[in-house]
Amino acid sequence: MWDVQSAMPLDESMIRDALSASVVVTAEDGVVEGGVGAHATAALHRAAICAGSDVPRVAVCGTPVAYLAQGKSDDMLGALGLDANALAALAEDLYLAPRAPATRLGAGIVSA
């Protein structure tokens, strides 16, 4: 597990670690599109090409580009599938699922 402190530049050690995993889940409390998870996914793809290796399955999770009703943060994270239980279940589902084309799951984007 990594706590990303900066979107740019990404920690090269983190990308190498992630490249050796079969599943990578990014979670951020910001907008999913164009966020840290999107940058990390692109970096993983570039690193895999350079290394001649497979890209892990990646789930990029965050808030959608939409109006969100305000409320308690725990309730909002749960409703968006960004609480610990939902993220753990997503990681397990990705790990156990057969490889498939990229799909969209809730507020997150999954790369096969």
Phi and psi in degrees as GROMACS dihedral restraints (atoms count N, CA, C in turn):
[ dihedral_restraints ]
;  ai    aj    ak    al  type     phi  dphi    fc
    3     4     5     6     1  -122.2    20    10
    4     5     6     7     1   141.7    20    10
    6     7     8     9     1  -104.9    20    10
    7     8     9    10     1   101.3    20    10
    9    10    11    12     1   -72.2    20    10
   10    11    12    13     1   120.9    20    10
   12    13    14    15     1   -93.7    20    10
   13    14    15    16     1   -20.1    20    10
   15    16    17    18     1  -147.6    20    10
   16    17    18    19     1   135.6    20    10
   18    19    20    21     1   -75.7    20    10
   19    20    21    22     1   -30.6    20    10
   21    22    23    24     1  -142.6    20    10
   22    23    24    25     1   126.7    20    10
   24    25    26    27     1   -80.7    20    10
   25    26    27    28     1   152.1    20    10
   27    28    29    30     1   -75.9    20    10
   28    29    30    31     1   148.8    20    10
   30    31    32    33     1   -67.6    20    10
   31    32    33    34     1   119.7    20    10
   33    34    35    36     1   -62.8    20    10
   34    35    36    37     1   -32.8    20    10
   36    37    38    39     1   -63.3    20    10
   37    38    39    40     1   -39.0    20    10
   39    40    41    42     1   -63.7    20    10
   40    41    42    43     1   -43.5    20    10
   42    43    44    45     1   -64.9    20    10
   43    44    45    46     1   -41.6    20    10
   45    46    47    48     1   -62.0    20    10
   46    47    48    49     1   -43.8    20    10
   48    49    50    51     1   -60.1    20    10
   49    50    51    52     1   -47.0    20    10
   51    52    53    54     1   -63.8    20    10
   52    53    54    55     1   -35.4    20    10
   54    55    56    57     1   -64.4    20    10
   55    56    57    58     1   -26.8    20    10
   57    58    59    60     1   -84.8    20    10
   58    59    60    61     1    -5.8    20    10
   60    61    62    63     1   -89.3    20    10
   61    62    63    64     1   160.1    20    10
   63    64    65    66     1   -90.3    20    10
   64    65    66    67     1   -24.3    20    10
   66    67    68    69     1  -137.0    20    10
   67    68    69    70     1   136.3    20    10
   69    70    71    72     1  -128.1    20    10
   70    71    72    73     1   128.7    20    10
   72    73    74    75     1  -120.0    20    10
   73    74    75    76     1   123.1    20    10
   75    76    77    78     1  -106.2    20    10
   76    77    78    79     1   142.0    20    10
   78    79    80    81     1  -137.5    20    10
   79    80    81    82     1   129.7    20    10
   81    82    83    84     1  -140.8    20    10
   82    83    84    85     1   154.4    20    10
   84    85    86    87     1   -91.9    20    10
   85    86    87    88     1    17.3    20    10
   87    88    89    90     1  -114.3    20    10
   88    89    90    91     1  -176.5    20    10
   90    91    92    93     1   -63.8    20    10
   91    92    93    94     1   133.7    20    10
   93    94    95    96     1   -67.7    20    10
   94    95    96    97     1   -37.4    20    10
   96    97    98    99     1   -80.6    20    10
   97    98    99   100     1   120.1    20    10
   99   100   101   102     1    82.7    20    10
  100   101   102   103     1    11.0    20    10
  102   103   104   105     1   -91.6    20    10
  103   104   105   106     1  -165.3    20    10
  105   106   107   108     1   -59.8    20    10
  106   107   108   109     1   -41.0    20    10
  108   109   110   111     1   -61.2    20    10
  109   110   111   112     1   -39.7    20    10
  111   112   113   114     1   -65.6    20    10
  112   113   114   115     1   -41.4    20    10
  114   115   116   117     1   -64.4    20    10
  115   116   117   118     1   -42.4    20    10
  117   118   119   120     1   -64.5    20    10
  118   119   120   121     1   -39.9    20    10
  120   121   122   123     1   -62.5    20    10
  121   122   123   124     1   -44.8    20    10
  123   124   125   126     1   -62.8    20    10
  124   125   126   127     1   -41.5    20    10
  126   127   128   129     1   -64.3    20    10
  127   128   129   130     1   -38.3    20    10
  129   130   131   132     1   -63.2    20    10
  130   131   132   133     1   -42.6    20    10
  132   133   134   135     1   -63.5    20    10
  133   134   135   136     1   -44.1    20    10
  135   136   137   138     1   -62.6    20    10
  136   137   138   139     1   -43.8    20    10
  138   139   140   141     1   -64.5    20    10
  139   140   141   142     1   -38.4    20    10
  141   142   143   144     1   -65.5    20    10
  142   143   144   145     1   -40.3    20    10
  144   145   146   147     1   -62.7    20    10
  145   146   147   148     1   -46.4    20    10
  147   148   149   150     1   -64.1    20    10
  148   149   150   151     1   -36.3    20    10
  150   151   152   153     1   -87.5    20    10
  151   152   153   154     1   -10.0    20    10
  153   154   155   156     1    65.9    20    10
  154   155   156   157     1    34.5    20    10
  156   157   158   159     1  -119.7    20    10
  157   158   159   160     1   171.1    20    10
  159   160   161   162     1   -75.4    20    10
  160   161   162   163     1   152.1    20    10
  162   163   164   165     1   -89.5    20    10
  163   164   165   166     1   133.4    20    10
  165   166   167   168     1   -65.6    20    10
  166   167   168   169     1   160.8    20    10
  168   169   170   171     1   -68.6    20    10
  169   170   171   172     1   133.8    20    10
  171   172   173   174     1  -125.0    20    10
  172   173   174   175     1   129.5    20    10
  174   175   176   177     1  -113.0    20    10
  175   176   177   178     1   121.6    20    10
  177   178   179   180     1  -104.5    20    10
  178   179   180   181     1   114.2    20    10
  180   181   182   183     1  -117.8    20    10
  181   182   183   184     1   137.9    20    10
  183   184   185   186     1  -176.9    20    10
  184   185   186   187     1  -168.1    20    10
  186   187   188   189     1   -82.7    20    10
  187   188   189   190     1   146.3    20    10
  189   190   191   192     1   -74.6    20    10
  190   191   192   193     1   164.0    20    10
  192   193   194   195     1   -83.6    20    10
  193   194   195   196     1    86.2    20    10
  195   196   197   198     1  -166.0    20    10
  196   197   198   199     1   164.2    20    10
  198   199   200   201     1   -70.7    20    10
  199   200   201   202     1   132.5    20    10
  201   202   203   204     1  -119.2    20    10
  202   203   204   205     1   127.3    20    10
  204   205   206   207     1   -62.9    20    10
  205   206   207   208     1   143.4    20    10
  207   208   209   210     1   -83.3    20    10
  208   209   210   211     1   155.7    20    10
  210   211   212   213     1   179.6    20    10
  211   212   213   214     1  -166.1    20    10
  213   214   215   216     1   -67.7    20    10
  214   215   216   217     1   139.2    20    10
  216   217   218   219     1   -59.7    20    10
  217   218   219   220     1   -39.7    20    10
  219   220   221   222     1   -60.5    20    10
  220   221   222   223     1   -41.1    20    10
  222   223   224   225     1   -66.8    20    10
  223   224   225   226     1   -41.9    20    10
  225   226   227   228     1   -66.2    20    10
  226   227   228   229     1   -44.7    20    10
  228   229   230   231     1   -62.0    20    10
  229   230   231   232     1   -41.1    20    10
  231   232   233   234     1   -62.3    20    10
  232   233   234   235     1   -43.7    20    10
  234   235   236   237     1   -65.0    20    10
  235   236   237   238     1   -29.3    20    10
  237   238   239   240     1   -90.8    20    10
  238   239   240   241     1    -2.1    20    10
  240   241   242   243     1    74.0    20    10
  241   242   243   244     1    28.3    20    10
  243   244   245   246     1  -110.6    20    10
  244   245   246   247     1    12.0    20    10
  246   247   248   249     1   -85.5    20    10
  247   248   249   250     1   167.1    20    10
  249   250   251   252     1   -57.1    20    10
  250   251   252   253     1   -43.4    20    10
  252   253   254   255     1   -64.6    20    10
  253   254   255   256     1   -42.4    20    10
  255   256   257   258     1   -67.2    20    10
  256   257   258   259     1   -41.0    20    10
  258   259   260   261     1   -66.9    20    10
  259   260   261   262     1   -39.7    20    10
  261   262   263   264     1   -64.5    20    10
  262   263   264   265     1   -41.9    20    10
  264   265   266   267     1   -64.1    20    10
  265   266   267   268     1   -39.7    20    10
  267   268   269   270     1   -62.3    20    10
  268   269   270   271     1   -45.7    20    10
  270   271   272   273     1   -60.2    20    10
  271   272   273   274     1   -42.9    20    10
  273   274   275   276     1   -65.0    20    10
  274   275   276   277     1   -44.1    20    10
  276   277   278   279     1   -59.9    20    10
  277   278   279   280     1   -43.2    20    10
  279   280   281   282     1   -64.6    20    10
  280   281   282   283     1   -40.2    20    10
  282   283   284   285     1   -63.8    20    10
  283   284   285   286     1   -40.5    20    10
  285   286   287   288     1   -86.4    20    10
  286   287   288   289     1   -19.9    20    10
  288   289   290   291     1   -76.8    20    10
  289   290   291   292     1   147.4    20    10
  291   292   293   294     1   -67.2    20    10
  292   293   294   295     1   154.0    20    10
  294   295   296   297     1   -65.2    20    10
  295   296   297   298     1   139.5    20    10
  297   298   299   300     1  -148.8    20    10
  298   299   300   301     1   168.5    20    10
  300   301   302   303     1   -60.5    20    10
  301   302   303   304     1   158.7    20    10
  303   304   305   306     1   -57.7    20    10
  304   305   306   307     1   139.8    20    10
  306   307   308   309     1  -135.1    20    10
  307   308   309   310     1   166.3    20    10
  309   310   311   312     1  -104.9    20    10
  310   311   312   313     1   130.2    20    10
  312   313   314   315     1  -122.0    20    10
  313   314   315   316     1   113.3    20    10
  315   316   317   318     1    52.6    20    10
  316   317   318   319     1  -128.6    20    10
  318   319   320   321     1   -85.3    20    10
  319   320   321   322     1    -5.8    20    10
  321   322   323   324     1  -105.4    20    10
  322   323   324   325     1   166.8    20    10
  324   325   326   327     1  -118.5    20    10
  325   326   327   328     1   133.6    20    10
  327   328   329   330     1  -113.7    20    10
  328   329   330   331     1   131.2    20    10
  330   331   332   333     1  -105.3    20    10
  331   332   333   334     1   127.3    20    10
